[in-house]
Amino acid sequence: MPHQDVRVRFAPSPTGGLHLGGVRTALYNYLFARQHGGKFILRIEDTDQTRFVPGAEEYIIQCLEWCGLTPDEGPHVGGPFGPYRQSERKHLYRQYAEQLIENGWAYYAFDTPEELEAKRRQHPNFQYDTQTRSQMTNSLTLPAQQVKDWLEEGRPHVIRIRMPEHKTLHIHDLIRGEVVFHTDQIDDKVLLKADGMPTYHLAVVVDDYLMQISHVFRGEEWLPSTPVHLLLWENLFGIEYMPKWAHLPLILRPDGHGKLSKRDGDRLGFPVYAMDWTDPFTGETTRGFREMGFLPEAFLNMLALLGWNDGSEQEIFALDELTERFSIDRIHKAGARFDFEKAIWFNHEWIKRLPITHYLETIKAFFHQHHIALPNDTQLIPTLELIKDRCRLLTDFVEQGKFFFVPPETYDWSAIQKKWSPQMKACFEAWEQELANIHPWKAETIEQSLISTATQHALKKNDMLLPLRIMLVGGKFGPPVFQIAEHLGQRETQQRIHHALSHLE
């Protein structure tokens, strides 16, 4: 009987950094599984050993952990349908490829790489298909005995699917509706390589069957391969066992032209990977959203809306809300443009909404990267609260808040030069002496004291605000200046004013 339970899988290849499109695929799988009380499975598709990159699998698992997309089954958690790495399932695939040959749905191909290359040079658009296979070295053109002999002597060969001629295939896609394919336009894909490893086409069908996958969410770049998979399902297991397919729209470059790539991110100055990825071969590190200062809540929220919405005007969704609202029929067919400014907007909103304690350890790590010593959490949290709304990225807390913990090294004197006068200097020197008498040390009492001293020197409070800010912070930024003074404390405020005055002529 066909499976009834919802079982979905995220099946990346361990070849490098995890692209945000991959995380969105994982997210949609996760949401669908959670919404239907089903299982979310991680399967590592590492059959192409030439592209395998050490550390990539661990990196993928860490990305999912950071995002909070916890698999129910996978190589790191186990499960009843393991192993969950295709390379560890190698022994399973040949029998299915041989079964296809027995039933006339596949064949042995003995063409050498050199022969295939020669064909491609002869015919630039050459593909091994219904038209050309009769001219090639395979079990359809060779005498049966020769095929038998070559197999027994271990001659290198692959197994190819035998696409039927002049056939029209109809597939129902949950996003695109009815999709039609003509088999004469599809090549005879390799199913089993010369090294005995399956290609994606065979492995994905066998594994989806054995793991009882009910729904497949994958990128639309896999749509052209779907007729191959349909035929494999039909000829190996019966289409009643075939999962339902949903091919997700591409994530496009900001200009809308073409799929977003790592190269686009490098060129335009934004990340396309979930987390930093260091290539073990070159040592080159590619920046990720996490290290740039994104919250996982914002990252997932942004990704969910790249190709889906719930039909309302709402834009901010927590993961449990997304789980509740998600529906396949609201996924768009057209590609979604990536907008980095919008991604930052989501992050800013989440920084404001979540309590500081939720991301405090991450902020502290960013400060430590800059070798900035911090007070204890009891003192630190109120200070961070003061600058929270100004921070669009978690890294902004360092830029917006380091002056609370490290005195300014430089001063933007040009901002006050025109209005600075001996009278103003005298006022600040007098106020510096007054600071010790301010009790309690609160923004309001500090402000009243400055107003009082300014009045005595025939100056207005507004004349004093920018110079005071420059003295305490070094530049024209930060929260209200009297709140800054309150958080710096009496002694530190006095020292900074004294130091600034000694450097200001």
Buried (B, 14 or more C-beta within 10 A) or exposed (E): EEBEEBBBBBBBBBEBBBBBBBBBBBBBBBBBBBBBEBBBBBBBBBBBEEEBBEBBBEBBBBBBBBBEBEBBBBBBBEBEBBBBBBBEBBEBBBEBBBEBBEEEBBBBBBBEEEEBEEBEEEEEEBBBBBEBBEEBBBBBBBEEEBBEEBEEEEBEBBBBBBBBEEBEBEBEBBBBEEBEBEBBEBBBBBBBBBEEBBBBBBBBBBBBBEBBBBBBBBBBEBBEBBBBBBBBBBBBBEEEBBBEBBBBBBBBBBEEEEBBBBEBBEEBEBBBBBBBBEBEEEEEEBBBBBBBBBBBBBBBBBBBBBBBBBEEEEEEBBBEBBBEBBEBEEBEEEBBBBEBEBBBBBBBBBBEEBEBEEBBEBBBEBBEEEEBEBEEBEEBBEBBEBBBEBBBBBBBBBBBBBBBBBBBEEBBBEBBEEEBEEEBBEBBBEBBEBBEEBEEBBBEBBBBBBBEBBEEBEBEBEBBBBBBBBBBBBEEEBBEBBBBBBBBEBEBBBBBBBBBBEEBE
